[in-house]
Amino acid sequence: VGLYFFSDRAFKPLRDQFVGSVVDGEFELRESYVEDLGVNEQRAAGGAPVYLFKTKLLLEALETAKPEEVFVISDVDIQFLEKVMPFVREGIADRDLCAQREFTHLGVNIGFMAIRRTDASLRFWHQVLDDLPSGRQDQRIVNNLLYAPPASSLGLRWGCFPPQLWASSQAYDGGGVPEGVVLHHANWIVRDMPSGGGGVASDPSQKLAQLQELRRAVEMDDRAAQRRLGSSLAEDPEIRVYHRRTFGDLRAGPEWGALPEGHPARLGGSRRDKREEELKGT
């Protein structure tokens, strides 16, 4: 199974730990390296240059794959703690896409995905590429397409991996590091400055520290240390704000008809209206 990933000079420390952590012998590493991705330090995940590079890489992989072929695409702020291929095979069975969860109970994280080469997959990811000039983050575009029209018209069959393929943002609503964690994505780090500030997108030091902290705790079977890490993430006031803005009552964007009536994230709305709601609540 092809494992696609990419990095540049600034991300080399993350890239090296990512490659060094691979456990599954079934993965065929397919790496893309550029000297400088042109990261936007002020935008989540590096901004438009990174969103565009990743989406084009994914589409190239799709277009060169054989019909029904499955591959995996991953960010490099991830480590493998156990074999993940059993989860990949189960998650992608009868689906076009299986992705990591952003939060435990809602939302897709596109940092680790299994994708099947189908017409529906090609339609979906071309739509993501077409929507990138809107200025939205690639992950936000993906979630909007999955939870709202035209997802049904695109015909994509999708689902999420279980929490054992853990993104650190899941600590907010998932009770911390799950038993039997097999993969760790350091997508959320506790920053020193308010409003998600502190550090820059091209500085991997905080992510590397979190990856190392959890690996030590897992290798020592230290559940207390794992709980401390989960608690520090869940108690970060910024993660609550992020949850409200992306998957909660302050979410801006199209209505998410896939959610039940009355769900706080269903209605969405304009960014201006949501900002006014947020200011009223402060």
N, C-alpha and C positions, 0 to 999 in steps of 0.2 A: 504494500500500500504506500503510495507516495505521500510523504510528509513535507509540505511546502512551508517555507518560512523565509524571512528576509531581515536584513539589518544593514546598518552602515557603521562607520568608524566609531561614532559615539556609543552605539549599542553593542560593541564587541564584547564587553564583559558579560552582558546579559546573554548574548548569542553563545558565548563559550559555555556558560553554565547550563543553558538550554540543551545544547548538543551533548554535553557531558552527562546529562541526566537521563537521556533516552534509554529505556529499558527494553522495549519491544524490538525483537529482532526482525519482525515483519515489516517495519518501517524502512522505506527507501528515502533517504534524506535528499531533498531537492531544494537547494539553497539559492537565494538571489541576494547578491551583495552589491551595494553601490557605495561609493566613497562618502557621499553626503546626501541624505534624503531630503534636505531642506526643511527640517523640522521647524514648525512654528511654535516657539516656546510658550506662547500665551494660550494655545488651544489644547483641549483634551486630546490625548493620544498623538500629539504632534501636528494636528491640523490637516488642512487640505492636501498638502503634498503626500502625506502618509496615507490618507484615505484613498487618494487616487492611485498611488502605487499598489496598494494592497488589492484594490478592486480589479485593477488591470491584471495583476498577477493571478488572481483567482479565475478571471475569465479566460486567460491564456491556458491555465490548467484545464479548465472545463472544455475549451474548444479543441484541445489536443487529446483529451481522454477518449477512450472507446465508449460506445453506448453502454450505459449501466455501470461503467467503471466508478469505483469509489476512491476518493482521496481525502486527505486531511490537510487543513491549512491552519497554521498556528502563529501567534505572536511569540516573541522570545522572552517576555517577562513571565515565563511559565517554567515549571519544573515537573518532571515525572518522578513519582515516588514509588509506583508499582506499575505493572503492565496495564495499559489502557485499551489494548485492542479488543478484549472481550466486551468492553462497554461500547466501543466504536461499532463492532459488528451488530450488537443488539440494538443500538440506537438508530443506526441507519437502515435497518431492515424495513423494507416496504416504505421507505421515506426518501425524499430528495435532499433533505437537509436535517442534520441533528447538530445543535449548537449547545455550548455551555450556557448555564443560567447566569443572569446578571444579579438578580436577587433570588432568594430561594423559591418564592412563590409567584414571581412575575418578572418577565423581561428576558431577553436574549442577549448574551454576550458573544460577540463575534471573534473573540480572541482565540477560541479553539473550536473548530467546526469540522464535521465530516460531511462531504458533499457527494452526491451521485450525479453522474453525467446523464441528464435527461433534458428533453425540450423545456420542461417547466423550470429546471434550474437555469438554463440559458436565458429564458425570458425574465426570470426574477432578477438575476444579477446584472443583466443589461439594463433593467429598470433602475437598479441601484446606481449604476454608472450614470445613467441619464439624469438622475436626481441630484448627483453630487454638486453641480453648479449652483444649486439652491443655497449653498453655504452651510447646510446642516451636516452634522457629524454622520459618518457612514453607519455607525451603530444605531443612531436615532432613525435614519432612513430605513434600515432593515426592520426595526421594530414597528415603525409606522406601516410598512408594507405587510408585515405578518399579522398585525392585530386589526387592521382596517382595510377596507377596499383600497386598491384592487387585488388584494391577496387571493381572494377566492377565484377571481377571473384568471389569475396567473397559474392557478392549478397546482401550486406547490404543496407537497406533503411534507410537513415538518414537525419537529419535536425537540425536546431538550434532554441533555444528559442528566443523570441523577446528581445530587449534590456532592457525591464523592469526587467528581471532577470539579474541584472547588475554586471559585473565584472569591477573593477576599471580601468583595462587596457583599457576598452572601452572609457574612457575619451579622449584618444588620437585622435580618429577619429569620436566620436559620439556626441560631443557637451556637454559633462558633464553628470551629473546625469539626467536620463530621467524622464519626468513627469510620475507619477503613478508607481514609482519603487516599486517592491514587494519583491525583494531579493537583497542582497548586498554581493558580494564576494570581500574581501580585498586582491585580488591577487597581486596588484601593490601598493607599498608604495614608497614614496620619501625618498631616503637614503641620508646620509650626505656625503659619500665618493664617488669618481668617479668610473665609470665602475661597477655600481651596488653594490658597497661595503657598509659597514656600517651595523651594526647589524649582527645577526647570525640566521640560519634557525630555531633554537630551542628557540629563544627569541620572544615571541608573543606580546611584548609591543607596537610596532608600528602598528601592525595590529589591536590590541584591541583599540588603540587610534582612528584609522580611523573608525572602526565600531561604536564606541561611538559618534564620531563627526557627522557621517551621521544620526544616529538614532535621535540625538537631533534635527538636522535640519529638518528631516522628521516629527517628532512629533510636532514641532513648526510651520510646514508648512513654513519654512524659505528658500525660493528659492534662496535668495542672498547667504546664507551660503552654500547651495548645489552647486551653481555656483562657489563659491570660492574654494571648495574642488575639483571640476572638473577641474578648471583652474590650480590649483597647480599640479595636476597629469599630465595634458596635456602639461604643460610647462617644465616638468622635461626633461632635455636633454637626460637622459638615456632611456626614453621610446621611443624616436625617434630611437635611436640606436637599441633597442630591436625589434621594428617594422620592421626596414630594414633587420635585421638578420633573423627574423622568418617568416615574411609575405611580405617582400619587395624585393628590388633589390639586397640585399646582402644575400638572403636565399640560404643556401647550402643544397644539397640533390637531390633526384630524380626529374625529370620533373613532374610538376603538370598538367597533361593533362586536368583536369577538368576546368582549368582556360582558358580564351580566349587568342588567339594569341595576343602577344604584352603586356600582363600583366607583370609587373616587377617581380612578384614572380614565373612566370610559369617555367622558364628554370632551376632554381636551379644551381647545379654545385658542384664542389669540394670545400671543406672548404679552401684549400690552395688558390685556384683561387679567392674565395670570399674575403679572407683576403687581398690578394694583391690589389683587387679592392678597398677595404675599405681604405687601406693605401694610395692609389693614390688620394683618395678623401679628405684626411686630410691635 
